[in-house]
Amino acid sequence: MKTMTDKKIVVMGSFVADLAFRAARLPVWGETLIGSSFAVGPGGKGSNQAVAAARAGAKVQVLSKLGDDAFGRMARETWAADGIDASLVPNCAEATGAATILIDEARGENAIIVVPGACFTLTPAEVDAVAQTIHGASVFLTQLELPLATVERGLRIARDAGVPTLLNPAPAQADLPDALIALSDYFTPNETEAALLTNMPVATIEQIERVAEKLQSRGAKNVIVTLGERGALVLAEGAAPALVPAFRAGPVVETTGAGDAFCGGFAAAMAAGNSLLECVRFGCATAGISVTRPGTANSMPTRSEIDALLRS
Ligand code: RIB
């Protein structure tokens, strides 16, 4: 892995507080279950990806909005602890959002309801106001926990300035406009999101290759479909599909932040000027460690932990 650049990765996205409930199984409608544990911690896809990139060694600037409340203070403490520049994140009248995360311990699966709150008031005009910061980025990274018009404006500003754009189309949206997909130099759905975006099956690697081709035909330059324990399927511009295997760093404890770990690690490796396949490998290693720990932002590994796994 090449060493990191001084240019910042700009991550435009959400912060919410994660309220994580673990139980032996998920309840059915109308049922009350006794769970095994509860934790409150920093979450939101944008913030999780910013933390992953920062711990992976990148310099990171976050663009978002917060409420003037306890969860907003949790965001600022989280970002300060990892050296993330939050100087362009204002407080607003809206409360900081929250996510209810239900973790099924037997199946290792989760279900989430996220209310984005304050960050969802970030407008295209407010993104215009920080265009100079986006112009100076090494990579521009965003997700879909903001209004689509805001996401599109950020991607457009980055694309027009020649800054590499990474769109993680999560949470899944079936009707994502092609205009937005076409602003992505790197498009990183997981298999569920890829299936929903294309209405195509994703059971086999061959089917996932067809899905990646479909997304490329809709405008994404490079498509990376993350596949959990199967790794990631990479369809680079002008190249044949390639499967990058997953890394197993220990027993799986929680997979909630895995996609965010991948995107943050991938962006950090990209900012340092590595090849696409090296970046995907680095992202897979980042995710491989994060799933061995509880929480989302709190599960992100450090650069030395990632390097050790890549060497092993
Ligand atoms: O990707 C995981 C994240 O999605 C959680 O941290 C939760 O906040 C939701 O936004």
Boltz pocket constraint, residues with backbone or C-beta under 6 A from the ligand:
constraints:
  - pocket:
      binder: B
      contacts: [[A, 16], [A, 17], [A, 18], [A, 42], [A, 43], [A, 44], [A, 45], [A, 48], [A, 98], [A, 99], [A, 112], [A, 114], [A, 145], [A, 256], [A, 257], [A, 259], [A, 260], [A, 296], [A, 297]]
      max_distance: 6.0
